[in-house]
Amino acid sequence: MKVGLLGFPGSGKTTLFNVVTGREPDPSQMGRSEATMAVVKVPDARLHRLAEVLSSGKIIHPEMTFVDLRALQRDGAEGGDDSLTKVVDDANALAVVIQCFGELDYRGNDLDPAVDLEALLLEMSITDLGIVERRLERIEAELKSARNKTSSERTLLERVAEHLGEGGLVRDLELTEDEGLLLRGFGLLTGKPLLVVLNVADDDLDGERCREAVEVAEMIGLDHEIIAATLEQEIASLGEDMREAFLADYGLAEPARDRFVRACYELLGVITFFTGNEKEARGWTVEGGKTVREAGGKIHSDIYEGFIRAEITPFPRLNELGSFAACRDAGVIRLEGRDYLTTDGDYLDIRFSR
């Protein structure tokens, strides 16, 4: 799974990227034009308990990729430039970072997070519109020499262009499965799941200054997280003991990194299932609603092709009973076929033919 971080200059998206990925701040990266990518291990306390039950020698966490994208500019400075889209066309979602700290924005104007959020979404729509319009121009050129002048792709893109021209987001359009697949190939920014990250000052952890921006996000139907990225960067640089004390002083139950990654999981609708033995306890990520056979395919294609059946042990009962033997005695472990829908926290022991 890949999530891109997008925002205006000065939004603090690179600071958030450093917090999430554990990278040290690098002044040389200021004002860069290229994207930065990093793979992050997704924290899951259940894996430690699973390793304890299995006496595993190693824990392997699921992974997620984050991309710190170059900043978007206001007033169409980036409009129609699809180079950004080419970088994120395979991103599963975007985190839109909004500056909610300080008095002025990067242009020296009075800070207004709600207006900035609306403006950023508009710039994303403009970028998408440029891509769609250029494709429509190519379709028109191709149809001039074609015997059949009709095109379902043109019909769809004209509808998308009208929606984007009104400042709408592609994600809000009602699309058939085939239409969704076709548009996916364009990597449109507003067609992806979006998470709004409101980057606040360390003396505004409740987000008082971004209330109107929260209202805008909720009105549009976007999930949001309030994070003080600079404060979190300071906390991340501390030793573990000091870090916990620092979090407590600020009334924070957990680091923003954990909250942010979890929010991305919820945004993407993905779940975690487990496998393991004495060698390793491992977490895997799969989209919610996938069958146990499809989950097995995440492990290896041979499991998908040769799937026979799977033993399912729900983690909450394994955690409660303390061993697989106790789960078996209690009738907790179930045998399921290929159509069983994998649930978050399932421990899978899959039988398959090679």
PLY file of the C-alpha trace (Angstrom):
ply
format ascii 1.0
element vertex 354
property float x
property float y
property float z
element edge 353
property int vertex1
property int vertex2
end_header
0.00 0.00 0.00
1.27 3.47 -0.92
0.15 6.85 0.43
1.30 10.16 -1.01
1.64 13.34 1.11
0.47 16.45 -0.71
0.23 20.10 0.33
1.12 23.71 -0.37
4.64 24.97 0.44
5.08 25.46 4.17
2.29 23.05 5.11
4.71 20.84 7.05
4.12 17.73 4.93
7.85 16.96 4.83
8.00 17.23 8.62
5.09 14.80 8.84
6.82 12.52 6.35
9.94 12.53 8.54
7.86 11.75 11.64
6.06 8.85 9.97
9.15 7.36 8.33
11.64 8.04 11.12
13.88 10.14 8.89
16.06 12.94 10.19
15.28 16.49 8.97
17.44 17.38 5.95
17.72 21.12 5.17
19.03 20.28 1.70
15.61 18.87 0.83
13.92 22.26 1.23
12.36 23.40 -2.03
13.18 20.18 -3.88
11.12 19.27 -6.94
11.38 15.49 -6.83
9.40 13.10 -4.64
10.92 11.21 -1.69
9.78 7.68 -0.91
10.18 5.48 2.17
8.85 2.12 3.36
7.52 1.99 6.93
6.83 -0.98 9.17
3.26 -0.75 10.44
3.13 -1.07 14.25
0.79 -3.77 15.56
1.02 -4.81 19.21
-0.83 -8.05 18.43
2.26 -9.38 16.69
4.25 -9.29 19.92
1.60 -11.36 21.65
1.46 -13.79 18.71
5.25 -14.18 18.84
4.96 -14.94 22.54
2.34 -17.64 21.94
4.33 -19.19 19.08
7.76 -18.68 20.71
8.77 -17.00 17.45
12.32 -15.84 17.02
11.41 -12.89 14.80
8.53 -10.48 14.21
7.77 -9.23 10.70
5.40 -6.27 10.55
3.29 -5.34 7.52
4.74 -2.50 5.47
3.35 0.67 3.94
5.05 3.04 1.51
4.85 6.82 1.93
5.78 9.41 -0.69
6.58 13.04 0.10
5.40 14.76 -3.09
6.55 18.13 -4.35
4.37 20.97 -3.20
1.39 22.13 -5.21
1.21 25.84 -6.04
-1.86 28.06 -5.88
-3.64 29.87 -8.69
-3.00 27.29 -11.36
0.80 27.47 -11.23
0.79 23.67 -11.49
-2.54 23.39 -13.29
-2.61 20.82 -16.05
0.90 19.57 -15.33
0.59 15.80 -15.13
4.18 15.19 -13.96
2.90 15.05 -10.39
0.23 12.54 -11.38
2.85 10.33 -13.01
4.63 10.09 -9.67
1.53 9.10 -7.73
-0.46 7.14 -10.31
0.12 3.94 -8.33
-0.55 5.55 -4.93
-3.54 4.00 -3.21
-4.45 7.19 -1.33
-3.35 10.77 -0.63
-2.87 12.59 2.67
-3.62 16.28 2.14
-1.59 18.34 4.65
-2.94 21.77 5.65
-0.96 24.45 7.55
-2.82 25.36 10.76
0.08 26.98 12.65
1.53 30.49 12.54
-0.13 33.69 11.38
0.86 33.79 7.70
0.86 31.29 4.85
3.80 30.70 2.52
2.80 33.69 0.37
2.74 36.06 3.34
-1.06 36.25 3.49
-3.16 35.80 6.62
-3.47 32.12 7.41
-6.91 30.58 6.77
-6.81 26.75 6.93
-10.37 26.34 5.63
-9.66 28.46 2.56
-6.34 26.63 2.05
-8.10 23.25 2.11
-10.65 24.40 -0.46
-7.88 25.92 -2.60
-5.75 22.76 -2.46
-8.67 20.57 -3.50
-9.36 23.02 -6.34
-5.74 22.83 -7.53
-6.02 19.05 -7.51
-9.19 19.29 -9.60
-7.45 21.66 -12.03
-4.53 19.23 -12.38
-6.94 16.38 -13.09
-8.93 18.50 -15.54
-5.79 19.22 -17.57
-5.09 15.50 -17.88
-8.67 14.70 -18.91
-8.85 17.53 -21.45
-5.61 16.49 -23.14
-6.90 12.92 -23.45
-10.17 14.24 -24.93
-8.18 16.19 -27.51
-6.35 13.01 -28.54
-9.62 11.07 -28.76
-11.14 13.75 -31.00
-8.10 13.59 -33.28
-8.33 9.79 -33.46
-12.07 9.86 -34.24
-11.63 12.19 -37.20
-10.21 9.34 -39.26
-12.38 6.62 -37.70
-15.50 5.22 -39.33
-17.29 4.91 -35.98
-17.47 8.38 -34.42
-18.80 7.18 -31.06
-16.57 6.60 -28.04
-17.63 5.45 -24.58
-14.33 6.77 -23.23
-15.07 10.22 -24.64
-18.56 10.16 -23.14
-17.15 9.28 -19.71
-14.33 11.83 -19.84
-16.70 14.59 -20.91
-18.77 13.86 -17.80
-15.62 13.85 -15.66
-14.39 17.11 -17.21
-17.70 18.84 -16.50
-17.60 17.65 -12.88
-13.98 18.77 -12.41
-14.71 22.10 -14.09
-17.25 22.77 -11.37
-14.59 22.12 -8.73
-15.84 18.61 -7.96
-13.77 15.58 -6.97
-13.69 12.47 -9.13
-14.13 10.33 -6.02
-17.67 11.73 -5.68
-18.83 10.62 -9.13
-21.07 7.58 -9.43
-19.15 5.20 -11.67
-19.66 1.67 -12.92
-16.93 -0.88 -12.25
-15.70 -0.57 -15.86
-15.67 3.23 -15.67
-13.72 3.11 -12.43
-11.14 0.79 -13.97
-10.74 3.06 -16.98
-10.25 6.19 -14.88
-7.80 4.40 -12.60
-5.36 4.33 -15.48
-5.19 8.14 -15.47
-4.03 8.33 -11.83
-6.30 11.30 -11.15
-5.55 12.97 -7.83
-9.16 13.57 -6.81
-10.14 10.02 -7.70
-8.13 8.58 -4.81
-9.18 8.19 -1.17
-8.22 11.41 0.64
-7.22 12.03 4.25
-7.00 15.63 5.48
-4.14 16.19 7.95
-4.48 19.44 9.89
-0.97 20.38 10.99
-1.37 22.44 14.18
0.96 24.26 16.58
2.04 22.56 19.82
-0.13 24.96 21.83
-3.24 24.10 19.78
-3.44 20.31 20.03
-7.24 20.44 20.16
-7.28 22.16 16.79
-9.07 25.33 17.81
-7.60 27.23 14.86
-8.67 24.63 12.32
-12.32 24.18 13.30
-13.58 25.72 10.07
-11.25 23.48 8.06
-12.64 20.47 9.92
-16.14 21.61 8.98
-15.10 21.84 5.32
-13.61 18.34 5.41
-16.71 16.91 7.07
-19.02 18.69 4.63
-17.13 17.14 1.70
-17.04 13.77 3.44
-13.28 13.55 4.02
-11.67 11.89 7.03
-9.30 14.12 9.01
-6.54 13.92 11.62
-5.19 16.76 13.79
-1.41 16.44 14.23
1.30 18.76 15.54
4.06 17.55 13.22
6.88 19.72 14.64
6.07 18.63 18.21
5.89 15.00 17.12
9.27 15.35 15.44
10.75 16.55 18.74
9.11 13.66 20.60
10.40 11.12 18.08
13.98 12.32 18.66
13.82 11.46 22.39
14.70 8.19 24.09
11.83 5.81 24.82
11.49 6.69 28.52
11.57 10.43 27.88
9.24 10.00 24.92
6.52 8.44 27.05
6.86 11.18 29.66
6.75 13.86 26.98
3.58 12.37 25.47
1.98 12.28 28.91
2.88 15.93 29.55
1.02 16.94 26.39
-1.91 14.62 27.07
-1.16 12.47 24.02
-2.14 8.82 24.32
0.18 7.67 21.51
2.60 9.08 18.94
1.04 10.71 15.88
2.87 8.20 13.71
0.69 5.38 15.01
-2.49 7.44 14.66
-1.61 8.51 11.14
-0.76 5.01 9.92
-3.96 3.63 11.46
-5.98 6.39 9.80
-4.41 5.45 6.46
-5.40 1.82 7.04
-8.99 2.85 7.75
-9.00 5.16 4.72
-7.83 2.34 2.46
-10.19 -0.19 4.02
-7.40 -2.71 4.62
-7.09 -5.29 7.37
-4.28 -7.32 8.90
-4.14 -11.10 9.10
-1.42 -13.21 10.71
0.71 -16.26 10.02
3.55 -17.69 12.05
5.66 -20.48 13.51
8.69 -20.81 15.78
10.78 -18.97 13.22
8.63 -15.86 12.77
5.33 -14.17 13.58
4.16 -12.16 10.60
1.44 -9.66 9.75
0.02 -9.27 6.25
-2.13 -6.54 4.73
-5.10 -7.25 2.48
-8.11 -5.23 1.34
-11.21 -5.75 3.44
-13.74 -8.08 1.86
-11.12 -10.38 0.31
-11.54 -14.14 0.60
-9.13 -16.34 2.52
-7.92 -17.70 -0.82
-7.10 -14.16 -1.99
-5.39 -13.47 1.33
-3.31 -16.59 0.81
-2.34 -15.25 -2.59
-0.71 -12.29 -0.81
1.65 -14.80 0.80
2.43 -16.75 -2.38
0.75 -17.35 -5.72
1.07 -21.12 -5.15
-1.26 -20.82 -2.15
-3.89 -19.09 -4.27
-3.62 -21.62 -7.11
-3.55 -24.72 -4.89
-5.83 -23.58 -2.07
-7.63 -26.43 -0.29
-8.85 -25.06 3.03
-7.76 -22.85 5.92
-7.80 -23.13 9.68
-8.94 -19.80 11.14
-8.06 -18.70 14.67
-9.38 -15.25 15.72
-6.64 -13.33 17.49
-8.87 -12.08 20.36
-9.61 -15.69 21.40
-5.99 -16.75 20.93
-4.90 -13.83 23.10
-7.48 -14.79 25.72
-6.82 -18.55 25.80
-3.05 -18.30 25.38
-2.33 -21.22 23.06
-3.53 -22.91 19.90
-4.09 -26.12 21.87
-6.45 -24.30 24.22
-8.22 -22.72 21.23
-8.66 -26.16 19.66
-10.05 -27.61 22.90
-12.49 -24.69 23.15
-13.68 -25.19 19.58
-12.40 -21.76 18.56
-10.42 -22.90 15.51
-12.61 -23.24 12.41
-12.09 -24.90 9.04
-13.12 -22.62 6.19
-13.22 -22.93 2.41
-12.05 -20.58 -0.30
-15.07 -18.25 -0.09
-14.59 -17.33 3.58
-14.09 -13.55 3.95
-10.93 -12.78 5.88
-11.46 -10.75 9.06
-9.00 -8.38 10.72
-6.93 -10.32 13.25
-7.47 -13.77 11.71
-4.57 -16.18 12.15
-4.43 -18.31 8.99
-3.03 -21.81 8.65
-3.67 -22.60 4.98
-3.54 -26.03 3.39
-2.73 -26.06 -0.34
-1.46 -28.38 -3.03
1.83 -27.56 -4.73
0 1
1 2
2 3
3 4
4 5
5 6
6 7
7 8
8 9
9 10
10 11
11 12
12 13
13 14
14 15
15 16
16 17
17 18
18 19
19 20
20 21
21 22
22 23
23 24
24 25
25 26
26 27
27 28
28 29
29 30
30 31
31 32
32 33
33 34
34 35
35 36
36 37
37 38
38 39
39 40
40 41
41 42
42 43
43 44
44 45
45 46
46 47
47 48
48 49
49 50
50 51
51 52
52 53
53 54
54 55
55 56
56 57
57 58
58 59
59 60
60 61
61 62
62 63
63 64
64 65
65 66
66 67
67 68
68 69
69 70
70 71
71 72
72 73
73 74
74 75
75 76
76 77
77 78
78 79
79 80
80 81
81 82
82 83
83 84
84 85
85 86
86 87
87 88
88 89
89 90
90 91
91 92
92 93
93 94
94 95
95 96
96 97
97 98
98 99
99 100
100 101
101 102
102 103
103 104
104 105
105 106
106 107
107 108
108 109
109 110
110 111
111 112
112 113
113 114
114 115
115 116
116 117
117 118
118 119
119 120
120 121
121 122
122 123
123 124
124 125
125 126
126 127
127 128
128 129
129 130
130 131
131 132
132 133
133 134
134 135
135 136
136 137
137 138
138 139
139 140
140 141
141 142
142 143
143 144
144 145
145 146
146 147
147 148
148 149
149 150
150 151
151 152
152 153
153 154
154 155
155 156
156 157
157 158
158 159
159 160
160 161
161 162
162 163
163 164
164 165
165 166
166 167
167 168
168 169
169 170
170 171
171 172
172 173
173 174
174 175
175 176
176 177
177 178
178 179
179 180
180 181
181 182
182 183
183 184
184 185
185 186
186 187
187 188
188 189
189 190
190 191
191 192
192 193
193 194
194 195
195 196
196 197
197 198
198 199
199 200
200 201
201 202
202 203
203 204
204 205
205 206
206 207
207 208
208 209
209 210
210 211
211 212
212 213
213 214
214 215
215 216
216 217
217 218
218 219
219 220
220 221
221 222
222 223
223 224
224 225
225 226
226 227
227 228
228 229
229 230
230 231
231 232
232 233
233 234
234 235
235 236
236 237
237 238
238 239
239 240
240 241
241 242
242 243
243 244
244 245
245 246
246 247
247 248
248 249
249 250
250 251
251 252
252 253
253 254
254 255
255 256
256 257
257 258
258 259
259 260
260 261
261 262
262 263
263 264
264 265
265 266
266 267
267 268
268 269
269 270
270 271
271 272
272 273
273 274
274 275
275 276
276 277
277 278
278 279
279 280
280 281
281 282
282 283
283 284
284 285
285 286
286 287
287 288
288 289
289 290
290 291
291 292
292 293
293 294
294 295
295 296
296 297
297 298
298 299
299 300
300 301
301 302
302 303
303 304
304 305
305 306
306 307
307 308
308 309
309 310
310 311
311 312
312 313
313 314
314 315
315 316
316 317
317 318
318 319
319 320
320 321
321 322
322 323
323 324
324 325
325 326
326 327
327 328
328 329
329 330
330 331
331 332
332 333
333 334
334 335
335 336
336 337
337 338
338 339
339 340
340 341
341 342
342 343
343 344
344 345
345 346
346 347
347 348
348 349
349 350
350 351
351 352
352 353
